Amino acid sequence: MDAHALDRLFATILARRGASAKKSYTARLMNAGLQQCAKKLGEEGVEAALAAASGKKNDLISESADLIYHLLVVWAVAGIKPHSIYEELEKRKGRSGLAEKRARKRI
């Protein structure tokens, strides 16, 4: 069975870790560190939200792809693998979103 598209993209991101920052946008992002990657993720989140609010589906598709890519870069820099997220989602399966939010610890 083929790997999921997210797993393939994550593998590509990891493979770019040692690439030249002059030739690879991913390497440049990763070299900038977690804070810079997180900042870029936030920017992409805003762009995706604005695209959704505009009602333009093609813009939302494009911005969603950007957002997912930058999220995976953040995971890679933070040392998180997609399977950890999949496991967390599986734990939440069948649980009400409202119940899940109530169960979270307050900061």
SULNORSUL-V248613 format. One record per residue. RES is the residue in three letters. D_LAST is the distance of its C-alpha to the last C-alpha in whole Angstrom. Layout:
res->RES d_last->D_LAST
res->RES d_last->D_LAST
This chain:
res->MET d_last->41
res->ASP d_last->40
res->ALA d_last->36
res->HIS d_last->34
res->ALA d_last->34
res->LEU d_last->30
res->ASP d_last->31
res->ARG d_last->35
res->LEU d_last->33
res->PHE d_last->30
res->ALA d_last->33
res->THR d_last->35
res->ILE d_last->32
res->LEU d_last->32
res->ALA d_last->36
res->ARG d_last->35
res->ARG d_last->33
res->GLY d_last->37
res->ALA d_last->38
res->SER d_last->40
res->ALA d_last->37
res->LYS d_last->41
res->LYS d_last->41
res->SER d_last->38
res->TYR d_last->35
res->THR d_last->33
res->ALA d_last->34
res->ARG d_last->33
res->LEU d_last->30
res->MET d_last->29
res->ASN d_last->31
res->ALA d_last->29
res->GLY d_last->25
res->LEU d_last->22
res->GLN d_last->21
res->GLN d_last->24
res->CYS d_last->24
res->ALA d_last->20
res->LYS d_last->22
res->LYS d_last->25
res->LEU d_last->22
res->GLY d_last->21
res->GLU d_last->24
res->GLU d_last->26
res->GLY d_last->23
res->VAL d_last->24
res->GLU d_last->28
res->ALA d_last->27
res->ALA d_last->26
res->LEU d_last->29
res->ALA d_last->31
res->ALA d_last->30
res->ALA d_last->30
res->SER d_last->33
res->GLY d_last->35
res->LYS d_last->36
res->LYS d_last->36
res->ASN d_last->37
res->ASP d_last->35
res->LEU d_last->32
res->ILE d_last->33
res->SER d_last->34
res->GLU d_last->31
res->SER d_last->29
res->ALA d_last->31
res->ASP d_last->30
res->LEU d_last->26
res->ILE d_last->26
res->TYR d_last->28
res->HIS d_last->26
res->LEU d_last->23
res->LEU d_last->25
res->VAL d_last->26
res->VAL d_last->22
res->TRP d_last->22
res->ALA d_last->25
res->VAL d_last->24
res->ALA d_last->21
res->GLY d_last->23
res->ILE d_last->22
res->LYS d_last->25
res->PRO d_last->25
res->HIS d_last->26
res->SER d_last->22
res->ILE d_last->21
res->TYR d_last->24
res->GLU d_last->23
res->GLU d_last->19
res->LEU d_last->21
res->GLU d_last->24
res->LYS d_last->21
res->ARG d_last->20
res->LYS d_last->24
res->GLY d_last->25
res->ARG d_last->22
res->SER d_last->21
res->GLY d_last->19
res->LEU d_last->18
res->ALA d_last->17
res->GLU d_last->15
res->LYS d_last->13
res->ARG d_last->13
res->ALA d_last->12
res->ARG d_last->9
res->LYS d_last->6
res->ARG d_last->4
res->ILE d_last->0
